[in-house]
Amino acid sequence: MKAGHLSQEMEDKWDIGFEDGWLLICRSWTGYCVYGMSFDEQEDGVRITDAWVNRNTSEYKSQDVEDERKLLLKLLSFKLLNSEPL
């Protein structure tokens, strides 16, 4: 996950990287950061310790928590873990 993901083509809308202990997920076209997550490394993997979603409607318009959860899981699994989207 620490390697992140940089978009390579116009259809890829997300850039993902680590900064100051946070996994940041940003829109590739605008650079607006939409999600942030911090983790605690453990013997058997990692645990999410904190997370946020951008609620500035001039930067990101979605306001549905369940849709946000689904998109975040899809981005993590597909972009970072190289598995099929949920």
N, C-alpha and C positions, 0 to 999 in steps of 0.2 A: 504494500500500500504506500510506503514511503516514496517509491519511485514516481507516484502520481500518474497523471495523464495529460498530455497536451494535444489539443485538437489538431488534426492534420488536413482537414478539408472543411468546406463551408457547411456541410450537413451536420458536422459534429459540433454541437452547441455548448460543450462543457470543457473547462480546464480544471484540473484537480492537482493540488500540491500541498506540501507541508510548509508552515511558517510559524516560528515561535511556539512549537508544540501543538499547533492546530492543523487539522486537515481542512483545507478551504476548497470549496467547490464554487467556481465562478463561471458566469456566462462568457463564452469565448469571444463573442462579437463586441460586447460592451465592457468587459472586465469587471462588471458588478459582481461582488461576492454574494452568493445566495445562501449557502450553507456553511456552517463551521462546526467542527467536532473535535473534542480532545479525548485522548485515550490513556488508559493505564495498562502498561504491558504486564502480563502475568505469565506464569510457566506454560499454560495451555493455550495462550493466545492473547487477545487484547479485550478490554472492556471499555465501552464508551462511558466517559465520566461527565461530559457536558456537551451540549449541542444547542445550536440556534439556527433560525431561519430568518432571512432578511424580510422585514415587513414594511420597508419603504416602498410604497406603491409607485413611486416614480422610477424605481429600479427593478422591481419584481412584483407582479400583480397577484399571484396566486395567494389565496387566503384560506384554503381548505386544508386543515391539518392532516386528514387521512390521505388526500392526494399528495401532500408533501412527503409523508412517511413512505408511501409507495414509490415515489420518484427517487427519493434518497436511497432506498434499498436497491432499486434498479441501477442507479448510477454506481453505487459501491460494488455490486456484484458484477455488472457488465464491464465497466471501465477499469476497475482496479483489480478485481479478482479473476478476470478473464473467464467468467462463466456466463451462461445464458441469462438474459434478462428475466426477471420474475413476471 
